[in-house]
């Protein structure tokens, strides 16, 4: 899948287009096919190194898209979210990509 990765800290020039495997949702997570992403100040802080993160990483925390898969521990009774639902999350992991994961508890249906 296509993604935007940070391999070193700095300005916008450090963003790199990469191909990498599609993530899999972990316990309590959803796999979301991104349709729109947000560019948030926190993303610029991570990219610049102002808020240090382990390198490399796929940047992005805000996503709107469609649920492709539900990880273990996520039940429709708990979240009312299931595969095929359109959702939004401001707590996604690696939203600057075709697919990302997000905690089901911090994701809402659109």
Biopython code that builds the backbone (N, CA, C, O; Angstrom):
import numpy as np
from Bio.PDB.StructureBuilder import StructureBuilder

atoms = [
    (1, "UNK", "N", (0.842, -1.176, 0.000)),
    (1, "UNK", "CA", (0.000, 0.000, 0.000)),
    (1, "UNK", "C", (0.884, 1.235, 0.000)),
    (1, "UNK", "O", (2.038, 1.183, 0.427)),
    (2, "UNK", "N", (0.346, 2.333, -0.475)),
    (2, "UNK", "CA", (1.059, 3.607, -0.489)),
    (2, "UNK", "C", (0.923, 4.286, 0.868)),
    (2, "UNK", "O", (-0.136, 4.247, 1.494)),
    (3, "UNK", "N", (2.016, 4.911, 1.312)),
    (3, "UNK", "CA", (2.014, 5.612, 2.595)),
    (3, "UNK", "C", (3.033, 6.746, 2.549)),
    (3, "UNK", "O", (3.930, 6.754, 1.706)),
    (4, "UNK", "N", (2.884, 7.692, 3.456)),
    (4, "UNK", "CA", (3.850, 8.780, 3.621)),
    (4, "UNK", "C", (4.574, 8.540, 4.938)),
    (4, "UNK", "O", (3.967, 8.512, 6.008)),
    (5, "UNK", "N", (5.880, 8.369, 4.833)),
    (5, "UNK", "CA", (6.685, 7.963, 5.985)),
    (5, "UNK", "C", (7.709, 9.041, 6.332)),
    (5, "UNK", "O", (8.217, 9.745, 5.460)),
    (6, "UNK", "N", (7.992, 9.149, 7.611)),
    (6, "UNK", "CA", (9.051, 10.024, 8.113)),
    (6, "UNK", "C", (10.216, 9.124, 8.505)),
    (6, "UNK", "O", (10.077, 8.265, 9.377)),
    (7, "UNK", "N", (11.372, 9.322, 7.857)),
    (7, "UNK", "CA", (12.558, 8.521, 8.165)),
    (7, "UNK", "C", (13.618, 9.320, 8.911)),
    (7, "UNK", "O", (14.556, 8.757, 9.475)),
    (8, "UNK", "N", (13.454, 10.646, 8.907)),
    (8, "UNK", "CA", (14.329, 11.547, 9.654)),
    (8, "UNK", "C", (13.500, 12.777, 10.000)),
    (8, "UNK", "O", (12.521, 13.070, 9.315)),
    (9, "UNK", "N", (13.867, 13.486, 11.028)),
    (9, "UNK", "CA", (13.094, 14.657, 11.417)),
    (9, "UNK", "C", (13.505, 15.872, 10.604)),
    (9, "UNK", "O", (14.635, 15.961, 10.126)),
    (10, "UNK", "N", (12.566, 16.816, 10.451)),
    (10, "UNK", "CA", (12.844, 18.032, 9.711)),
    (10, "UNK", "C", (11.581, 18.638, 9.147)),
    (10, "UNK", "O", (10.480, 18.397, 9.641)),
    (11, "UNK", "N", (11.758, 19.436, 8.094)),
    (11, "UNK", "CA", (10.638, 20.110, 7.440)),
    (11, "UNK", "C", (9.870, 19.169, 6.527)),
    (11, "UNK", "O", (10.091, 17.959, 6.546)),
    (12, "UNK", "N", (8.966, 19.726, 5.727)),
    (12, "UNK", "CA", (8.148, 18.899, 4.844)),
    (12, "UNK", "C", (8.958, 18.040, 3.875)),
    (12, "UNK", "O", (8.460, 17.020, 3.398)),
    (13, "UNK", "N", (10.172, 18.424, 3.583)),
    (13, "UNK", "CA", (11.019, 17.668, 2.662)),
    (13, "UNK", "C", (11.418, 16.287, 3.154)),
    (13, "UNK", "O", (11.925, 15.484, 2.371)),
    (14, "UNK", "N", (11.202, 15.989, 4.437)),
    (14, "UNK", "CA", (11.568, 14.658, 4.955)),
    (14, "UNK", "C", (10.463, 13.632, 4.739)),
    (14, "UNK", "O", (10.664, 12.447, 5.004)),
    (15, "UNK", "N", (9.296, 14.070, 4.259)),
    (15, "UNK", "CA", (8.202, 13.132, 3.998)),
    (15, "UNK", "C", (8.527, 12.312, 2.757)),
    (15, "UNK", "O", (8.895, 12.867, 1.722)),
    (16, "UNK", "N", (8.392, 11.000, 2.859)),
    (16, "UNK", "CA", (8.744, 10.091, 1.763)),
    (16, "UNK", "C", (7.559, 9.211, 1.397)),
    (16, "UNK", "O", (6.877, 8.665, 2.265)),
    (17, "UNK", "N", (7.328, 9.084, 0.089)),
    (17, "UNK", "CA", (6.315, 8.150, -0.399)),
    (17, "UNK", "C", (6.943, 6.759, -0.394)),
    (17, "UNK", "O", (8.009, 6.552, -0.974)),
    (18, "UNK", "N", (6.280, 5.810, 0.260)),
    (18, "UNK", "CA", (6.797, 4.442, 0.346)),
    (18, "UNK", "C", (5.673, 3.456, 0.054)),
    (18, "UNK", "O", (4.491, 3.779, 0.178)),
    (19, "UNK", "N", (6.064, 2.258, -0.333)),
    (19, "UNK", "CA", (5.145, 1.124, -0.419)),
    (19, "UNK", "C", (5.458, 0.232, 0.758)),
    (19, "UNK", "O", (6.621, -0.094, 0.998)),
    (20, "UNK", "N", (4.446, -0.165, 1.491)),
    (20, "UNK", "CA", (4.666, -1.029, 2.645)),
    (20, "UNK", "C", (3.453, -1.923, 2.839)),
    (20, "UNK", "O", (2.397, -1.664, 2.262)),
    (21, "UNK", "N", (3.587, -2.964, 3.639)),
    (21, "UNK", "CA", (2.455, -3.868, 3.867)),
    (21, "UNK", "C", (1.292, -3.151, 4.555)),
    (21, "UNK", "O", (1.487, -2.221, 5.338)),
    (22, "UNK", "N", (0.106, -3.599, 4.245)),
    (22, "UNK", "CA", (-1.099, -3.066, 4.891)),
    (22, "UNK", "C", (-1.086, -3.461, 6.357)),
    (22, "UNK", "O", (-0.792, -4.613, 6.676)),
    (23, "UNK", "N", (-1.401, -2.527, 7.267)),
    (23, "UNK", "CA", (-1.421, -2.879, 8.692)),
    (23, "UNK", "C", (-2.584, -3.815, 9.008)),
    (23, "UNK", "O", (-3.556, -3.899, 8.256)),
    (24, "UNK", "N", (-2.467, -4.503, 10.113)),
    (24, "UNK", "CA", (-3.532, -5.376, 10.606)),
    (24, "UNK", "C", (-4.034, -4.805, 11.925)),
    (24, "UNK", "O", (-3.233, -4.349, 12.741)),
    (25, "UNK", "N", (-5.340, -4.822, 12.148)),
    (25, "UNK", "CA", (-5.847, -4.272, 13.404)),
    (25, "UNK", "C", (-5.472, -5.153, 14.584)),
    (25, "UNK", "O", (-5.617, -6.374, 14.530)),
    (26, "UNK", "N", (-4.991, -4.528, 15.646)),
    (26, "UNK", "CA", (-4.675, -5.243, 16.874)),
    (26, "UNK", "C", (-5.900, -5.309, 17.766)),
    (26, "UNK", "O", (-7.006, -4.960, 17.353)),
    (27, "UNK", "N", (-5.691, -5.757, 18.982)),
    (27, "UNK", "CA", (-6.790, -5.881, 19.943)),
    (27, "UNK", "C", (-7.444, -4.515, 20.164)),
    (27, "UNK", "O", (-6.767, -3.542, 20.496)),
    (28, "UNK", "N", (-8.747, -4.451, 19.981)),
    (28, "UNK", "CA", (-9.483, -3.213, 20.204)),
    (28, "UNK", "C", (-9.396, -2.203, 19.077)),
    (28, "UNK", "O", (-9.839, -1.065, 19.232)),
    (29, "UNK", "N", (-8.830, -2.603, 17.937)),
    (29, "UNK", "CA", (-8.624, -1.667, 16.832)),
    (29, "UNK", "C", (-9.488, -1.996, 15.620)),
    (29, "UNK", "O", (-10.000, -3.106, 15.468)),
    (30, "UNK", "N", (-9.629, -0.984, 14.764)),
    (30, "UNK", "CA", (-10.292, -1.119, 13.475)),
    (30, "UNK", "C", (-9.274, -0.874, 12.376)),
    (30, "UNK", "O", (-8.358, -0.070, 12.550)),
    (31, "UNK", "N", (-9.422, -1.556, 11.245)),
    (31, "UNK", "CA", (-8.652, -1.240, 10.044)),
    (31, "UNK", "C", (-9.546, -0.357, 9.186)),
    (31, "UNK", "O", (-10.668, -0.735, 8.850)),
    (32, "UNK", "N", (-9.039, 0.824, 8.833)),
    (32, "UNK", "CA", (-9.823, 1.809, 8.092)),
    (32, "UNK", "C", (-9.173, 2.079, 6.742)),
    (32, "UNK", "O", (-7.974, 2.345, 6.662)),
    (33, "UNK", "N", (-9.980, 2.008, 5.676)),
    (33, "UNK", "CA", (-9.518, 2.426, 4.354)),
    (33, "UNK", "C", (-9.738, 3.931, 4.284)),
    (33, "UNK", "O", (-10.875, 4.401, 4.308)),
    (34, "UNK", "N", (-8.652, 4.678, 4.198)),
    (34, "UNK", "CA", (-8.720, 6.142, 4.260)),
    (34, "UNK", "C", (-9.356, 6.725, 3.005)),
    (34, "UNK", "O", (-9.011, 6.357, 1.882)),
    (35, "UNK", "N", (-10.287, 7.638, 3.222)),
    (35, "UNK", "CA", (-10.893, 8.400, 2.137)),
    (35, "UNK", "C", (-10.505, 9.868, 2.239)),
    (35, "UNK", "O", (-10.429, 10.568, 1.229)),
    (36, "UNK", "N", (-10.259, 10.332, 3.456)),
    (36, "UNK", "CA", (-9.789, 11.701, 3.700)),
    (36, "UNK", "C", (-8.965, 11.682, 4.981)),
    (36, "UNK", "O", (-9.272, 10.946, 5.919)),
    (37, "UNK", "N", (-7.917, 12.498, 5.009)),
    (37, "UNK", "CA", (-7.093, 12.602, 6.215)),
    (37, "UNK", "C", (-6.979, 14.063, 6.605)),
    (37, "UNK", "O", (-7.153, 14.956, 5.776)),
    (38, "UNK", "N", (-6.688, 14.297, 7.866)),
    (38, "UNK", "CA", (-6.461, 15.652, 8.341)),
    (38, "UNK", "C", (-4.980, 15.890, 8.548)),
    (38, "UNK", "O", (-4.237, 14.983, 8.922)),
    (39, "UNK", "N", (-4.558, 17.121, 8.300)),
    (39, "UNK", "CA", (-3.192, 17.531, 8.608)),
    (39, "UNK", "C", (-3.296, 18.371, 9.874)),
    (39, "UNK", "O", (-3.840, 19.475, 9.856)),
    (40, "UNK", "N", (-2.776, 17.841, 10.962)),
    (40, "UNK", "CA", (-2.938, 18.442, 12.274)),
    (40, "UNK", "C", (-1.593, 18.998, 12.744)),
    (40, "UNK", "O", (-0.538, 18.530, 12.314)),
    (41, "UNK", "N", (-1.634, 19.989, 13.620)),
    (41, "UNK", "CA", (-0.386, 20.528, 14.162)),
    (41, "UNK", "C", (0.467, 19.435, 14.794)),
    (41, "UNK", "O", (1.693, 19.471, 14.683)),
    (42, "UNK", "N", (-0.160, 18.463, 15.457)),
    (42, "UNK", "CA", (0.612, 17.393, 16.102)),
    (42, "UNK", "C", (1.463, 16.648, 15.078)),
    (42, "UNK", "O", (2.565, 16.200, 15.391)),
    (43, "UNK", "N", (0.946, 16.516, 13.842)),
    (43, "UNK", "CA", (1.713, 15.845, 12.794)),
    (43, "UNK", "C", (2.989, 16.619, 12.469)),
    (43, "UNK", "O", (4.038, 16.018, 12.241)),
    (44, "UNK", "N", (2.902, 17.948, 12.448)),
    (44, "UNK", "CA", (4.099, 18.738, 12.175)),
    (44, "UNK", "C", (5.093, 18.645, 13.329)),
    (44, "UNK", "O", (6.304, 18.686, 13.111)),
    (45, "UNK", "N", (4.589, 18.521, 14.550)),
    (45, "UNK", "CA", (5.483, 18.372, 15.705)),
    (45, "UNK", "C", (6.215, 17.033, 15.662)),
    (45, "UNK", "O", (7.409, 16.968, 15.954)),
    (46, "UNK", "N", (5.502, 15.963, 15.299)),
    (46, "UNK", "CA", (6.155, 14.653, 15.168)),
    (46, "UNK", "C", (7.189, 14.692, 14.044)),
    (46, "UNK", "O", (8.312, 14.217, 14.208)),
    (47, "UNK", "N", (6.797, 15.269, 12.885)),
    (47, "UNK", "CA", (7.693, 15.317, 11.732)),
    (47, "UNK", "C", (8.967, 16.097, 12.045)),
    (47, "UNK", "O", (10.060, 15.685, 11.657)),
    (48, "UNK", "N", (8.825, 17.222, 12.745)),
    (48, "UNK", "CA", (9.977, 18.083, 13.025)),
    (48, "UNK", "C", (10.875, 17.541, 14.129)),
    (48, "UNK", "O", (12.025, 17.960, 14.260)),
    (49, "UNK", "N", (10.351, 16.609, 14.925)),
    (49, "UNK", "CA", (11.109, 16.091, 16.058)),
    (49, "UNK", "C", (10.815, 16.827, 17.349)),
    (49, "UNK", "O", (11.363, 16.485, 18.397)),
    (50, "UNK", "N", (9.946, 17.848, 17.286)),
    (50, "UNK", "CA", (9.578, 18.576, 18.502)),
    (50, "UNK", "C", (8.948, 17.628, 19.523)),
    (50, "UNK", "O", (9.187, 17.752, 20.724)),
    (51, "UNK", "N", (8.145, 16.684, 19.038)),
    (51, "UNK", "CA", (7.629, 15.585, 19.860)),
    (51, "UNK", "C", (8.294, 14.322, 19.327)),
    (51, "UNK", "O", (7.836, 13.772, 18.326)),
    (52, "UNK", "N", (9.357, 13.848, 19.963)),
    (52, "UNK", "CA", (10.126, 12.721, 19.431)),
    (52, "UNK", "C", (9.309, 11.432, 19.313)),
    (52, "UNK", "O", (8.487, 11.109, 20.170)),
    (53, "UNK", "N", (9.564, 10.713, 18.228)),
    (53, "UNK", "CA", (8.986, 9.391, 17.995)),
    (53, "UNK", "C", (10.080, 8.499, 17.446)),
    (53, "UNK", "O", (11.075, 8.977, 16.900)),
    (54, "UNK", "N", (9.887, 7.203, 17.595)),
    (54, "UNK", "CA", (10.830, 6.254, 17.018)),
    (54, "UNK", "C", (10.689, 6.294, 15.499)),
    (54, "UNK", "O", (9.579, 6.245, 14.970)),
    (55, "UNK", "N", (11.816, 6.383, 14.807)),
    (55, "UNK", "CA", (11.842, 6.427, 13.345)),
    (55, "UNK", "C", (12.080, 5.032, 12.781)),
    (55, "UNK", "O", (12.713, 4.209, 13.442)),
    (56, "UNK", "N", (11.598, 4.749, 11.596)),
    (56, "UNK", "CA", (10.660, 5.517, 10.785)),
    (56, "UNK", "C", (9.227, 5.289, 11.257)),
    (56, "UNK", "O", (8.943, 4.340, 11.987)),
    (57, "UNK", "N", (8.326, 6.180, 10.827)),
    (57, "UNK", "CA", (6.906, 6.003, 11.136)),
    (57, "UNK", "C", (6.060, 6.629, 10.033)),
    (57, "UNK", "O", (6.481, 7.576, 9.368)),
    (58, "UNK", "N", (4.867, 6.086, 9.854)),
    (58, "UNK", "CA", (3.892, 6.678, 8.944)),
    (58, "UNK", "C", (3.140, 7.722, 9.747)),
    (58, "UNK", "O", (2.570, 7.429, 10.799)),
    (59, "UNK", "N", (3.147, 8.922, 9.245)),
    (59, "UNK", "CA", (2.575, 10.063, 9.942)),
    (59, "UNK", "C", (1.049, 10.086, 9.804)),
    (59, "UNK", "O", (0.490, 9.439, 8.919)),
    (60, "UNK", "N", (0.395, 10.825, 10.671)),
    (60, "UNK", "CA", (-1.036, 11.066, 10.542)),
    (60, "UNK", "C", (-1.872, 10.474, 11.647)),
    (60, "UNK", "O", (-1.706, 9.311, 12.012)),
    (61, "UNK", "N", (-2.786, 11.289, 12.188)),
    (61, "UNK", "CA", (-3.647, 10.813, 13.271)),
    (61, "UNK", "C", (-5.131, 11.024, 13.002)),
    (61, "UNK", "O", (-5.959, 10.493, 13.741)),
    (62, "UNK", "N", (-5.497, 11.782, 11.967)),
    (62, "UNK", "CA", (-6.908, 12.039, 11.680)),
    (62, "UNK", "C", (-7.304, 11.376, 10.368)),
    (62, "UNK", "O", (-6.650, 11.561, 9.342)),
    (63, "UNK", "N", (-8.394, 10.595, 10.416)),
    (63, "UNK", "CA", (-8.822, 9.862, 9.224)),
    (63, "UNK", "C", (-10.338, 9.776, 9.163)),
    (63, "UNK", "O", (-11.018, 9.710, 10.187)),
    (64, "UNK", "N", (-10.845, 9.778, 7.949)),
    (64, "UNK", "CA", (-12.245, 9.469, 7.680)),
    (64, "UNK", "C", (-12.227, 8.419, 6.579)),
    (64, "UNK", "O", (-11.545, 8.588, 5.568)),
    (65, "UNK", "N", (-12.972, 7.339, 6.770)),
    (65, "UNK", "CA", (-12.964, 6.288, 5.771)),
    (65, "UNK", "C", (-13.946, 5.185, 6.101)),
    (65, "UNK", "O", (-14.907, 5.379, 6.845)),
    (66, "UNK", "N", (-13.679, 4.015, 5.525)),
    (66, "UNK", "CA", (-14.563, 2.862, 5.656)),
    (66, "UNK", "C", (-13.865, 1.758, 6.426)),
    (66, "UNK", "O", (-12.696, 1.465, 6.179)),
    (67, "UNK", "N", (-14.578, 1.148, 7.356)),
    (67, "UNK", "CA", (-14.019, 0.041, 8.138)),
    (67, "UNK", "C", (-13.863, -1.176, 7.224)),
    (67, "UNK", "O", (-14.828, -1.643, 6.621)),
    (68, "UNK", "N", (-12.635, -1.676, 7.134)),
    (68, "UNK", "CA", (-12.323, -2.851, 6.322)),
    (68, "UNK", "C", (-12.242, -4.118, 7.155)),
    (68, "UNK", "O", (-12.552, -5.205, 6.668)),
    (69, "UNK", "N", (-11.825, -3.984, 8.416)),
    (69, "UNK", "CA", (-11.691, -5.149, 9.302)),
    (69, "UNK", "C", (-11.790, -4.689, 10.744)),
    (69, "UNK", "O", (-11.501, -3.539, 11.077)),
    (70, "UNK", "N", (-12.204, -5.609, 11.582)),
    (70, "UNK", "CA", (-12.358, -5.356, 13.013)),
    (70, "UNK", "C", (-11.411, -6.282, 13.756)),
    (70, "UNK", "O", (-11.417, -7.492, 13.530)),
    (71, "UNK", "N", (-10.597, -5.722, 14.642)),
    (71, "UNK", "CA", (-9.637, -6.516, 15.395)),
    (71, "UNK", "C", (-10.288, -7.289, 16.525)),
    (71, "UNK", "O", (-11.452, -7.068, 16.859)),
    (72, "UNK", "N", (-9.517, -8.203, 17.112)),
    (72, "UNK", "CA", (-10.035, -8.974, 18.241)),
    (72, "UNK", "C", (-10.418, -8.050, 19.395)),
    (72, "UNK", "O", (-9.774, -7.027, 19.626)),
    (73, "UNK", "N", (-11.452, -8.416, 20.098)),
    (73, "UNK", "CA", (-11.882, -7.637, 21.249)),
    (73, "UNK", "C", (-12.842, -6.509, 20.924)),
    (73, "UNK", "O", (-13.315, -5.821, 21.828)),
    (74, "UNK", "N", (-13.140, -6.308, 19.638)),
    (74, "UNK", "CA", (-14.096, -5.276, 19.243)),
    (74, "UNK", "C", (-15.410, -5.966, 18.907)),
    (74, "UNK", "O", (-15.458, -6.836, 18.038)),
    (75, "UNK", "N", (-16.464, -5.581, 19.592)),
    (75, "UNK", "CA", (-17.774, -6.160, 19.304)),
    (75, "UNK", "C", (-18.749, -5.056, 18.929)),
    (75, "UNK", "O", (-18.656, -3.934, 19.428)),
    (76, "UNK", "N", (-19.679, -5.382, 18.051)),
    (76, "UNK", "CA", (-20.683, -4.409, 17.627)),
    (76, "UNK", "C", (-21.494, -3.917, 18.820)),
    (76, "UNK", "O", (-21.949, -2.774, 18.837)),
    (77, "UNK", "N", (-21.673, -4.775, 19.809)),
    (77, "UNK", "CA", (-22.426, -4.376, 20.999)),
    (77, "UNK", "C", (-21.708, -3.269, 21.766)),
    (77, "UNK", "O", (-22.352, -2.408, 22.366)),
    (78, "UNK", "N", (-20.374, -3.290, 21.748)),
    (78, "UNK", "CA", (-19.591, -2.279, 22.470)),
    (78, "UNK", "C", (-19.485, -0.965, 21.707)),
    (78, "UNK", "O", (-19.563, 0.109, 22.304)),
    (79, "UNK", "N", (-19.309, -1.044, 20.391)),
    (79, "UNK", "CA", (-18.996, 0.150, 19.613)),
    (79, "UNK", "C", (-20.056, 0.538, 18.598)),
    (79, "UNK", "O", (-20.072, 1.678, 18.135)),
    (80, "UNK", "N", (-20.940, -0.383, 18.243)),
    (80, "UNK", "CA", (-21.935, -0.162, 17.180)),
    (80, "UNK", "C", (-21.255, 0.127, 15.847)),
    (80, "UNK", "O", (-21.853, 0.751, 14.971)),
    (81, "UNK", "N", (-20.012, -0.320, 15.685)),
    (81, "UNK", "CA", (-19.263, -0.148, 14.441)),
    (81, "UNK", "C", (-18.959, -1.526, 13.880)),
    (81, "UNK", "O", (-18.557, -2.431, 14.611)),
    (82, "UNK", "N", (-19.157, -1.679, 12.564)),
    (82, "UNK", "CA", (-18.857, -2.958, 11.928)),
    (82, "UNK", "C", (-18.263, -2.720, 10.547)),
    (82, "UNK", "O", (-18.238, -1.588, 10.064)),
    (83, "UNK", "N", (-17.788, -3.782, 9.913)),
    (83, "UNK", "CA", (-17.183, -3.701, 8.584)),
    (83, "UNK", "C", (-18.171, -3.036, 7.626)),
    (83, "UNK", "O", (-19.358, -3.362, 7.606)),
    (84, "UNK", "N", (-17.654, -2.098, 6.836)),
    (84, "UNK", "CA", (-18.461, -1.378, 5.864)),
    (84, "UNK", "C", (-18.964, -0.031, 6.340)),
    (84, "UNK", "O", (-19.421, 0.778, 5.533)),
    (85, "UNK", "N", (-18.888, 0.226, 7.640)),
    (85, "UNK", "CA", (-19.336, 1.511, 8.178)),
    (85, "UNK", "C", (-18.353, 2.622, 7.817)),
    (85, "UNK", "O", (-17.143, 2.397, 7.774)),
    (86, "UNK", "N", (-18.877, 3.822, 7.557)),
    (86, "UNK", "CA", (-18.036, 5.001, 7.374)),
    (86, "UNK", "C", (-17.785, 5.591, 8.747)),
    (86, "UNK", "O", (-18.713, 5.776, 9.535)),
    (87, "UNK", "N", (-16.518, 5.886, 9.030)),
    (87, "UNK", "CA", (-16.125, 6.327, 10.366)),
    (87, "UNK", "C", (-15.138, 7.483, 10.300)),
    (87, "UNK", "O", (-14.598, 7.808, 9.242)),
    (88, "UNK", "N", (-14.916, 8.096, 11.467)),
    (88, "UNK", "CA", (-13.920, 9.143, 11.626)),
    (88, "UNK", "C", (-13.189, 8.897, 12.944)),
    (88, "UNK", "O", (-13.786, 8.454, 13.925)),
    (89, "UNK", "N", (-11.880, 9.194, 12.951)),
    (89, "UNK", "CA", (-11.093, 9.078, 14.176)),
    (89, "UNK", "C", (-10.004, 10.137, 14.175)),
    (89, "UNK", "O", (-9.403, 10.428, 13.141)),
    (90, "UNK", "N", (-9.760, 10.707, 15.341)),
    (90, "UNK", "CA", (-8.650, 11.642, 15.510)),
    (90, "UNK", "C", (-7.514, 10.970, 16.268)),
    (90, "UNK", "O", (-6.598, 11.641, 16.743)),
    (91, "UNK", "N", (-7.570, 9.650, 16.382)),
    (91, "UNK", "CA", (-6.545, 8.882, 17.102)),
    (91, "UNK", "C", (-6.011, 7.738, 16.263)),
    (91, "UNK", "O", (-5.633, 6.693, 16.793)),
    (92, "UNK", "N", (-5.979, 7.933, 14.956)),
    (92, "UNK", "CA", (-5.500, 6.885, 14.055)),
    (92, "UNK", "C", (-3.990, 6.714, 14.164)),
    (92, "UNK", "O", (-3.275, 7.614, 14.604)),
    (93, "UNK", "N", (-3.527, 5.550, 13.756)),
    (93, "UNK", "CA", (-2.096, 5.244, 13.698)),
    (93, "UNK", "C", (-1.686, 5.181, 12.233)),
    (93, "UNK", "O", (-2.039, 4.230, 11.536)),
    (94, "UNK", "N", (-0.939, 6.190, 11.749)),
    (94, "UNK", "CA", (-0.454, 6.172, 10.378)),
    (94, "UNK", "C", (-1.509, 6.519, 9.351)),
    (94, "UNK", "O", (-1.674, 5.793, 8.370)),
    (95, "UNK", "N", (-2.227, 7.613, 9.553)),
    (95, "UNK", "CA", (-3.340, 7.972, 8.672)),
    (95, "UNK", "C", (-2.909, 8.429, 7.282)),
    (95, "UNK", "O", (-3.734, 8.439, 6.368)),
    (96, "UNK", "N", (-1.644, 8.808, 7.090)),
    (96, "UNK", "CA", (-1.197, 9.236, 5.765)),
    (96, "UNK", "C", (-0.887, 8.001, 4.932)),
    (96, "UNK", "O", (0.244, 7.809, 4.485)),
    (97, "UNK", "N", (-1.889, 7.175, 4.731)),
    (97, "UNK", "CA", (-1.717, 5.926, 3.998)),
    (97, "UNK", "C", (-3.066, 5.478, 3.453)),
    (97, "UNK", "O", (-4.109, 6.021, 3.817)),
    (98, "UNK", "N", (-3.028, 4.486, 2.582)),
    (98, "UNK", "CA", (-4.279, 3.956, 2.049)),
    (98, "UNK", "C", (-5.113, 3.285, 3.137)),
    (98, "UNK", "O", (-6.342, 3.341, 3.111)),
    (99, "UNK", "N", (-4.437, 2.651, 4.092)),
    (99, "UNK", "CA", (-5.098, 1.980, 5.208)),
    (99, "UNK", "C", (-4.382, 2.349, 6.496)),
    (99, "UNK", "O", (-3.164, 2.524, 6.509)),
    (100, "UNK", "N", (-5.142, 2.467, 7.581)),
    (100, "UNK", "CA", (-4.547, 2.722, 8.888)),
    (100, "UNK", "C", (-5.395, 2.032, 9.946)),
    (100, "UNK", "O", (-6.495, 1.559, 9.664)),
    (101, "UNK", "N", (-4.878, 1.982, 11.153)),
    (101, "UNK", "CA", (-5.636, 1.423, 12.268)),
    (101, "UNK", "C", (-5.998, 2.542, 13.235)),
    (101, "UNK", "O", (-5.343, 3.583, 13.287)),
    (102, "UNK", "N", (-7.062, 2.298, 14.000)),
    (102, "UNK", "CA", (-7.487, 3.259, 15.017)),
    (102, "UNK", "C", (-8.199, 2.504, 16.128)),
    (102, "UNK", "O", (-8.862, 1.500, 15.866)),
    (103, "UNK", "N", (-8.070, 2.974, 17.370)),
    (103, "UNK", "CA", (-8.803, 2.344, 18.467)),
    (103, "UNK", "C", (-10.315, 2.457, 18.225)),
    (103, "UNK", "O", (-10.823, 3.542, 17.943)),
    (104, "UNK", "N", (-11.011, 1.355, 18.335)),
    (104, "UNK", "CA", (-12.465, 1.375, 18.134)),
    (104, "UNK", "C", (-13.140, 2.309, 19.127)),
    (104, "UNK", "O", (-14.135, 2.956, 18.799)),
    (105, "UNK", "N", (-12.605, 2.378, 20.331)),
    (105, "UNK", "CA", (-13.212, 3.214, 21.374)),
    (105, "UNK", "C", (-13.070, 4.708, 21.093)),
    (105, "UNK", "O", (-13.761, 5.521, 21.707)),
    (106, "UNK", "N", (-12.176, 5.075, 20.168)),
    (106, "UNK", "CA", (-11.950, 6.479, 19.827)),
    (106, "UNK", "C", (-12.339, 6.765, 18.378)),
    (106, "UNK", "O", (-11.811, 7.684, 17.753)),
    (107, "UNK", "N", (-13.262, 5.974, 17.859)),
    (107, "UNK", "CA", (-13.731, 6.090, 16.481)),
    (107, "UNK", "C", (-15.250, 6.228, 16.500)),
    (107, "UNK", "O", (-15.931, 5.578, 17.293)),
    (108, "UNK", "N", (-15.775, 7.083, 15.617)),
    (108, "UNK", "CA", (-17.221, 7.305, 15.570)),
    (108, "UNK", "C", (-17.753, 7.086, 14.158)),
    (108, "UNK", "O", (-17.060, 7.347, 13.175)),
    (109, "UNK", "N", (-18.982, 6.606, 14.070)),
    (109, "UNK", "CA", (-19.643, 6.470, 12.774)),
    (109, "UNK", "C", (-19.977, 7.854, 12.234)),
    (109, "UNK", "O", (-20.282, 8.777, 12.988)),
    (110, "UNK", "N", (-19.912, 7.976, 10.911)),
    (110, "UNK", "CA", (-20.239, 9.237, 10.241)),
    (110, "UNK", "C", (-21.632, 9.112, 9.648)),
    (110, "UNK", "O", (-22.127, 10.054, 9.031)),
]
sb = StructureBuilder()
sb.init_structure("model")
sb.init_model(0)
sb.init_chain("A")
sb.init_seg("    ")
for serial, (resi, resn, name, xyz) in enumerate(atoms, 1):
    if name == "N":
        sb.init_residue(resn, " ", resi, " ")
    sb.init_atom(name, np.array(xyz, "f"), 0.0, 1.0, " ", f" {name:<3s}", serial, name[0])
structure = sb.get_structure()
